[in-house]
């Protein structure tokens, strides 16, 4: 298996360029199904999840040409299937994003129940309830979601019980071809939602209100292919900002909109971190103690759950105690037990984590429980005494491109190595 070894105590500073947003690129790739022809996506991150989504599209009949490391030309002219296999969907929950486009194009879809990081139930009830309001009928059979539209798709008002990103995206894509007007109330407001709506509008859709709690979609007859650039990845940016803050920096992170990390950056400033803003960059540095600040995760524009682990890593070294409340995914605190192996003092009480700051981390062997936890454990290793070995790093590969190389460019003593598996039956 591959592991990342980090030797702590090396000064971290410099510049790093983030890639396109994972959580946007995957949905944009799915949306190409709705516009037969060649859609070109630029600034696509070269990560494992994108490769899985590419396989999903090819399974449906699409062809993909890699124009360069971050540019894909996706031809969906020949898409003639509407079933996604469990072998692919089980690797990544975002593959369910093809459901809305398939229903739009074919009036039917068969999608395996989703997989992905082990951070919560991730129920898709809201997807199904919302799509039912548009005229979709569902049957769950042998682990597959079978969708059909016996009377076609008709616009309706859908009130989401929670501002779910996935449900908002699927509803938005399904309603583009629905007759009449669809209104999504309590819609997710994330920047990735805005990016998807922008591309759909470029294709010929009529969507207004993306980025607000109410999105209105006027049905159209068809969409056409476009060239679209994926928005910068705010979570990758936040990870490197947190690393710079933890190790002292200064670290400048380029290639994203600082407004997309608004509350994170404000909380970091309250923690005693110096944040300098550029038009498409942020520079983070720290010369004094980390100050304790309470955090609670919420849908955008609240504090993102995808930045919770990296922030817990910072607060575990704070001068005092604080509380982190996880309101989005119930299993996200699995990361805490691994950070405790490095000397952190964290008490979990339901969806609250009480974090009591310690003077330093000590290097240890730890395991990534999910994508963001893996990045945060490597981050902790940057300032730990001794060497930290992070295993199960396939999670990191799902969302970070050249993660180790980018850290090395900042001065980190980090390497990726392969540890041979020992077979108990072999002499």
C-alpha positions in Angstrom: 0.0 0.0 0.0 1.0 3.6 -0.5 1.7 5.9 2.5 2.8 9.4 3.0 5.7 10.0 5.4 6.1 13.4 6.9 9.1 14.6 9.0 8.0 17.5 11.2 9.8 20.7 12.0 10.6 22.0 8.5 9.8 25.6 7.7 6.8 25.9 5.3 6.5 29.0 3.0 5.9 29.9 -0.6 3.2 29.9 -3.2 0.8 27.1 -4.3 -1.7 27.0 -7.1 -5.0 25.2 -6.5 -6.7 23.2 -9.2 -10.3 23.3 -10.4 -12.9 22.3 -7.8 -13.5 18.6 -7.4 -17.1 19.2 -6.3 -17.8 21.3 -9.4 -16.0 19.3 -12.0 -17.8 16.1 -11.3 -21.2 17.7 -11.7 -20.2 19.6 -14.8 -19.0 16.3 -16.3 -22.4 14.8 -15.6 -24.2 17.7 -17.1 -22.5 17.2 -20.5 -25.0 14.3 -21.0 -27.7 16.9 -21.5 -26.1 18.6 -24.5 -25.3 16.0 -27.2 -22.0 16.9 -28.9 -18.5 17.9 -27.6 -18.4 20.0 -24.4 -14.9 21.1 -23.4 -14.1 21.5 -19.7 -10.9 23.4 -18.7 -9.2 23.6 -15.3 -10.4 20.0 -14.5 -8.4 18.5 -11.5 -6.4 15.4 -12.4 -7.7 13.3 -9.4 -9.2 9.9 -8.8 -12.8 11.0 -8.5 -12.6 12.7 -11.9 -11.3 9.4 -13.4 -14.2 7.5 -11.9 -16.7 10.0 -13.3 -15.0 9.7 -16.7 -15.5 5.9 -16.5 -19.2 6.4 -15.6 -19.7 8.6 -18.7 -17.8 6.1 -20.9 -20.0 3.3 -19.5 -23.0 5.3 -20.7 -21.5 5.7 -24.2 -19.6 9.0 -24.1 -16.1 9.4 -25.5 -13.5 11.6 -23.7 -10.5 13.1 -25.2 -7.8 14.4 -22.9 -6.6 17.6 -24.6 -4.0 18.4 -21.8 -3.6 17.5 -18.2 -6.5 19.7 -17.1 -8.7 19.9 -20.2 -11.3 17.3 -21.3 -13.4 17.2 -24.5 -16.4 15.1 -23.6 -18.5 13.9 -26.6 -22.0 12.7 -25.4 -23.5 12.4 -28.9 -23.4 8.6 -28.7 -24.7 8.2 -25.1 -27.3 5.5 -25.5 -27.4 3.9 -22.0 -29.0 5.1 -18.8 -27.7 2.6 -16.2 -24.6 3.2 -14.0 -22.9 0.2 -12.5 -22.4 -0.3 -8.8 -18.7 -1.0 -9.3 -18.2 2.7 -10.2 -21.0 4.4 -8.1 -19.8 2.6 -5.0 -16.5 4.4 -5.2 -17.9 7.9 -5.2 -21.3 9.3 -4.2 -21.1 12.1 -6.7 -21.8 9.6 -9.5 -25.5 9.9 -8.6 -25.2 13.3 -10.2 -25.9 11.6 -13.5 -29.4 10.8 -12.5 -30.8 14.2 -13.2 -29.1 14.5 -16.7 -30.2 10.9 -17.6 -33.8 11.6 -16.6 -33.7 14.9 -18.6 -32.3 13.2 -21.8 -34.0 9.8 -21.7 -36.8 10.1 -19.3 -35.4 7.2 -17.3 -32.3 6.2 -15.3 -31.0 3.2 -13.3 -28.4 4.4 -10.8 -26.8 2.2 -8.1 -27.1 3.4 -4.5 -24.1 5.7 -3.8 -20.8 5.1 -1.9 -17.9 7.4 -1.2 -16.2 8.6 2.1 -17.4 6.9 5.3 -18.5 10.2 6.9 -22.3 9.8 7.2 -25.5 8.3 5.9 -25.7 10.6 2.9 -29.3 9.7 2.4 -30.6 10.6 -1.1 -34.3 10.8 0.0 -34.4 14.5 -0.8 -33.2 13.8 -4.4 -36.0 11.3 -4.8 -38.7 13.3 -3.2 -37.8 16.4 -5.2 -37.7 14.5 -8.5 -41.0 12.8 -7.7 -42.6 16.3 -7.5 -41.4 16.8 -11.1 -43.1 13.6 -12.3 -40.4 11.0 -11.7 -41.4 7.5 -10.5 -38.9 5.4 -8.5 -38.5 1.8 -7.7 -35.7 0.5 -5.6 -34.6 -3.0 -6.8 -31.6 -5.0 -5.8 -29.7 -1.9 -4.7 -30.5 0.1 -7.8 -32.7 3.2 -8.1 -34.9 2.7 -11.1 -36.3 6.1 -12.3 -39.0 6.7 -15.0 -41.2 9.5 -16.2 -44.5 8.0 -17.4 -46.1 11.4 -17.9 -43.0 13.3 -18.7 -41.4 16.1 -16.6 -43.4 19.0 -15.4 -42.3 22.0 -13.4 -43.2 22.3 -9.8 -42.2 24.0 -6.5 -39.9 21.8 -4.4 -39.1 22.7 -0.8 -36.0 21.0 0.4 -35.9 20.0 4.1 -32.2 20.6 4.1 -30.1 22.7 1.8 -28.6 19.6 0.1 -26.0 20.3 -2.6 -26.6 17.0 -4.4 -30.3 17.3 -4.3 -30.2 20.9 -5.6 -27.9 19.9 -8.4 -30.0 16.9 -9.5 -33.2 18.9 -9.3 -31.7 21.7 -11.3 -30.5 19.5 -14.1 -33.7 17.4 -14.2 -35.9 20.5 -14.4 -34.0 22.1 -17.3 -36.2 20.2 -19.8 -39.3 20.1 -17.6 -42.5 21.7 -19.0 -43.1 25.1 -17.3 -41.3 26.6 -14.3 -39.6 24.8 -11.4 -38.8 26.5 -8.2 -36.3 25.0 -5.7 -36.8 26.5 -2.3 -34.2 26.2 0.4 -31.7 25.4 -2.3 -28.0 24.9 -1.6 -26.0 28.1 -2.2 -22.5 26.7 -2.6 -20.2 28.3 -5.3 -20.2 24.9 -7.1 -24.0 25.3 -7.5 -23.4 28.7 -9.2 -20.7 27.1 -11.4 -23.1 24.4 -12.6 -26.0 26.9 -13.2 -23.5 29.1 -15.1 -22.5 26.3 -17.5 -26.2 25.2 -18.0 -27.1 28.7 -18.9 -24.2 28.9 -21.3 -25.7 25.8 -22.9 -29.1 27.5 -23.3 -30.9 26.8 -20.0 -32.9 29.5 -18.2 -31.8 29.4 -14.6 -32.0 32.4 -12.2 -31.2 32.6 -8.5 -28.3 30.2 -8.2 -26.3 31.2 -5.1 -29.5 32.2 -3.3 -32.0 30.1 -1.3 -34.5 30.2 -4.2 -33.6 28.9 -7.7 -36.1 29.3 -10.6 -35.7 27.2 -13.7 -37.8 27.8 -16.9 -37.9 24.6 -19.0 -36.3 24.7 -22.5 -36.3 22.3 -25.4 -32.6 21.5 -25.8 -29.1 22.4 -24.8 -25.9 22.8 -26.9 -22.3 22.0 -26.1 -20.0 24.8 -24.7 -16.4 25.4 -23.5 -16.4 26.1 -19.7 -13.7 26.6 -17.1 -14.2 24.9 -13.7 -14.2 27.2 -10.7 -11.1 27.1 -8.4 -11.3 24.6 -5.5 -12.0 26.5 -2.3 -11.5 23.4 -0.1 -8.0 22.7 -1.6 -7.3 26.4 -1.1 -8.5 26.2 2.5 -6.3 23.2 3.2 -3.1 24.9 2.1 -4.2 28.1 4.0 -4.6 26.0 7.1 -1.2 24.4 6.6 0.4 27.8 6.3 -1.3 28.9 9.4 -0.3 25.8 11.3 3.4 25.9 10.3 3.7 29.7 10.4 4.1 30.5 6.7 3.7 32.8 4.9 1.9 30.6 2.3 0.2 32.2 -0.6 -2.6 30.2 -2.2 -3.5 31.2 -5.8 -6.3 30.3 -8.2 -9.6 30.7 -6.3 -12.1 33.4 -5.1 -11.4 34.3 -1.4 -15.1 35.1 -1.0 -15.8 31.4 -1.3 -14.0 30.9 2.0 -15.5 33.9 3.7 -16.4 32.5 7.1 -13.4 30.2 7.3 -11.0 33.2 6.8 -12.8 35.3 9.4 -12.6 32.4 11.9 -8.9 32.0 11.1 -8.3 35.7 11.7 -10.1 35.3 15.1 -7.6 32.5 15.8 -4.7 34.9 15.5 -3.8 34.1 11.9 -2.8 36.9 9.6 -4.8 36.7 6.4 -3.8 38.9 3.4 -6.3 39.1 0.6 -5.6 39.2 -3.2 -8.1 39.3 -6.0 -7.6 35.5 -6.7 -5.4 34.6 -3.7 -4.9 34.6 0.0 -1.7 34.7 2.0 -1.7 33.1 5.5 0.9 33.5 8.2 1.2 33.3 12.0 3.8 34.5 14.5 1.9 34.1 17.8 -0.3 31.5 19.6 -3.3 29.9 18.0 -6.3 31.3 19.9 -9.3 29.0 20.6 -12.5 29.7 18.6 -15.8 27.7 18.6 -16.7 26.3 15.2 -20.0 24.9 13.9 -20.4 23.4 10.4 -23.3 24.5 8.2 -24.2 24.6 4.5 -22.7 27.6 2.6 -22.3 30.4 3.5 -21.7 28.7 6.9 -18.5 27.0 7.9 -17.9 24.1 5.4 -17.8 20.6 6.8 -15.0 19.9 4.3 -12.8 22.3 6.4 -13.7 20.9 9.8 -10.8 18.4 10.1 -8.1 20.8 8.9 -9.5 23.4 11.4 -9.6 20.8 14.3 -5.9 20.2 13.6 -5.2 23.9 14.1 -7.4 24.2 17.2 -5.8 21.1 18.8 -2.7 23.3 19.2 -4.6 26.4 20.4 -3.8 28.2 23.7 -7.0 27.0 25.5 -10.2 25.0 24.8 -13.0 25.3 22.3 -15.9 23.4 20.8 -16.4 22.1 17.3 -20.0 21.2 16.3 -20.6 19.0 13.3 -24.1 19.6 11.8 -23.6 18.0 8.4 -22.1 14.6 8.6 -22.4 12.5 11.7 -19.2 10.4 11.2 -16.9 13.3 10.5 -15.3 13.0 14.0 -13.7 9.7 13.1 -10.7 11.8 12.4 -10.3 12.9 16.0 -9.2 9.4 17.2 -6.3 9.5 14.8 -5.3 13.0 15.8 -5.4 11.8 19.4 -2.7 9.3 18.5 -0.5 12.3 17.8 -1.2 13.8 21.2 -4.3 15.8 20.7 -6.8 16.1 23.6 -10.3 15.8 22.1 -13.5 14.6 23.7 -16.4 13.6 21.5 -20.0 14.2 22.9 -22.5 13.4 20.1 -22.0 15.9 17.4 -19.8 18.1 19.5 -16.0 17.9 19.9 -14.4 19.6 22.9 -10.8 20.4 21.9 -8.3 21.2 24.6 -5.1 22.7 23.1 -1.8 20.9 23.6 1.7 22.4 23.1 2.7 20.1 20.3 1.9 17.0 18.2 4.1 13.9 18.2 4.7 11.8 15.1 2.8 8.6 14.8 1.3 6.0 12.4 -2.2 7.2 11.5 -4.9 6.3 9.0 -7.0 8.5 6.8 -10.7 7.8 7.5 -11.8 10.1 4.7 -10.6 12.6 2.1 -10.3 15.7 4.3 -9.1 13.7 7.3 -6.2 12.4 5.3 -5.1 15.8 4.2 -5.4 17.1 7.8 -3.3 14.3 9.2 -0.5 15.0 6.7 -0.9 18.7 7.8 -0.5 17.7 11.4 2.7 15.8 10.5 4.3 19.1 9.2 4.6 20.4 12.8 4.8 17.1 14.8 7.9 16.0 16.6 9.4 13.1 14.6 7.9 11.3 11.7 4.2 10.8 10.9 3.1 8.0 8.5 -0.3 8.4 7.0 -1.9 5.3 5.4 -5.1 4.7 3.5 -4.1 7.7 1.3 -6.4 6.6 -1.5 -8.8 9.0 0.1 -6.4 11.9 -0.5 -6.0 10.9 -4.1 -9.7 11.3 -4.6 -9.6 15.1 -4.0 -6.1 16.5 -4.1 -3.8 16.6 -7.2 -0.1 16.2 -6.6 -0.6 16.8 -2.8 2.8 15.7 -1.7 4.6 17.5 -4.5 2.8 20.8 -3.6 3.8 20.4 0.0 7.4 19.6 -1.0 7.5 22.8 -3.0 6.6 24.7 0.2 9.5 23.1 2.0 7.9 20.1 3.6 9.9 16.9 4.2 7.1 14.7 2.8 7.4 11.6 0.6 5.0 9.1 -0.8 6.3 5.6 -0.5 5.0 2.1 -1.1 5.0 -0.3 1.8 5.0 -4.0 0.6 2.1 -6.1 1.9 3.1 -9.0 4.0 1.4 -12.3 3.2 1.0 -14.4 6.2 1.1 -17.6 4.1 4.5 -16.7 2.4 7.8 -17.7 4.0 
